[in-house]
Amino acid sequence: MHFALLSALTLTAAAAPGRLLDAPFAGELCAAWNTTKLPALLGRSGSGWIDSAGSSGTQLMVISRRDCSGWSKVQLKIVADAKGDAMCEAGGAFTGGAFQWKFEPTTKQWADFTDGFGVMQMPGIMKGFVGPYNVAASNIDNFEIFFAAAGKLALDEDVDWTCEGANASAVSKEIADIDKGDMKDILN
């Protein structure tokens, strides 16, 4: 009897969706980064972002959702490979310490940016932003790909977007309004 209950609980836990921008999601987002055009576009033969922000060949990005009370931050470690491409080496919980970039859009903004992001959205995510603004602005098109990759992963994995503090109805509406065609165009 106890074995059957334990098995049922294990299956339920295994079937539960992940959560947007939790540590496991960050690990999957790291893998997704490497399947996009970002490694070449942000590498040494691209925009050179990999060597920006006072770093040479390693960028630590700290990301979160600023409207989520008590939400832990996550990180992506991006490193230049032998070709100079900006490859994501690891993603997971933010371990503290120095970083080059930090941004914390709201949950609604994460949904909104999945099918298009540009300079007009930058003021909306500046609260909590850390990094050279001019470098960020010159890489807007590249980070449009990043947001599209995050959104596609969230939709493909059917993650839970809710958190304490986020406006659930506004987030749900924004998710429903995601233009998957535009997202696909950005990622291609």
N, C-alpha and C positions, 0 to 999 in steps of 0.2 A: 504494500500500500504506500509506504513512504517513497519507494523507488518510483512508482508511477507519478506521484505528486512532484517529486524532484524533476523527473523527465518532462512533465508538462510545464513546469516553471522554466526549465532550461530552454525548451522550444519557444516559449513566449518571449523570453529575453532575447533569444537569437533572432526572432522575427521582428522585434521592435526596430523602427527606423532610427537612423543616426540623427544627430542634431546639427543644424547649421553652425559651422565654425566651432565645433568642439574639437578636442585633440585628434580623435580618429578621422574626422572630416578633413582636418589640416593635412594629415598624412596622405589621404586620397587626393586632396587638392595639389599636393606636391607632385604626385605621380601624373596628374592631369596636366600640370604646367609643362612637363617634359614632352607631352604629346602635341602641344600647340606650336605655333610659330615663335613663341616668346624666347626660347633659348637663343635662336639666331638673331631675332630683332633686338634683344637687349644685350647681346654679347658684344665682344670687341669689334667684330666686323659689321655690327649693326649700329645702334645708337651709342654704345659704350657705357650704358647704364651700369653694367656690372662693376665698373671701376669708379663710379661716382660716389658722392656723399662721404668723401674722405676714406674710402675703402679701395682696396686693390684686389679685385677678384673674388670678394665675398660680400654678400649683402644679407643682412638679417632683417626680415620684415616681420613686424608685430602687427597682428590684425585682430579685430574684435567687433562687437556690436555695442555701440555706446548706450543704446536705450535699454539694454538688458541688465537689470540689477544683479550685481554679484557675479556677472559672467566672466569666466576666466579668459585671458588672452591666449592666442595661439601664435606660433611663429612658423615662418618658412625660411630655410637657409638656402640661399642661392649662391652657387659657386661657379667660377669659370672653369670649364673643362679644358683638356689639352688643345682643343680647337679655338678656345676663347668663347664658346657658347655659354650662356647663362642658364645652367642646369640646376633644378631644384634637387638638393641633396637630402633634405629631411624636412618633415613637417610634423608638428605636434604641439604640446603644451608649451607656452612661453616659460623658459627656464630662468628668466631674469638676466640681468647684466646689460651690456652695451648692445645697441642696435642702430642701424642706419635709417630705418623707415618705420613709421607707425601710422596706421590709419584705422579709424573706427566709425565707419558709416553706420547709420541706424539700420535696423532689420529691413525696414521699408526701402531704404536706399539700396541695400544689397539686392533686393528683388528688382528694383527699378533699373539698376545698372546692368542687369544681365543681358539686355537686348540693345544696349547703346549707352555709351558714357562719353562725355566730352568736357571741354573746358567750362561749359556753363554749369556743370554739376560740381566742379571743384570747390566753390565756396561752401556748398552744403556739407562737405566732408572735412573742412578745415579744422573743426573742433577736434582736438586730440591729434591732429596731424603733426608728424615730425619728419623732417627731411627737407632737402633743398627744393623750394617751390619751383624754381626755374627748371630744374631737372625733371621734376614731376610733370610740369606743364609741357615740356618738350617730348614727353613720353606718353601723353594722353592716349594716343591711338593704340599704343602697345598695351596699356593697362585696361583699355576697353576689352581687349582679348582676355586679360586676366579675369575681369568681372564676368564675362560671358562664360568662361571655363568654370568658374565657381558656380554660376547659376545652372549651367547644364549638368554639372555633377550633382547639385542639390536636387534638381528635377529628376534626373535619371535614378538617383538613389532614394527618392521619395523621403527626403529628410524632414525632420520636424523643425519648422521655422519659429516656433513659439518660444517665448521666454517671458519671465516676469519683467514688466516694464514696457514691452513693445505693444503697440496698438494692434491687436490681433485682427480686427476687421480691416484696417488699412493695409496690413501686410497681406492678408488673404486676397484682397482686391488687387493689390499690386502683382501678386503671383499669378492671379487669373489673367491679368493684362499683359503678361510677358509675351512678346512676339517671338515665337520660336523660329520663324523664318529669318528675322533680323539676327537672332542669336547665331543661327547656323551660318549666315553670311559673314558675320564677324569672325567666326572660328575657321572659316575656309580661306 
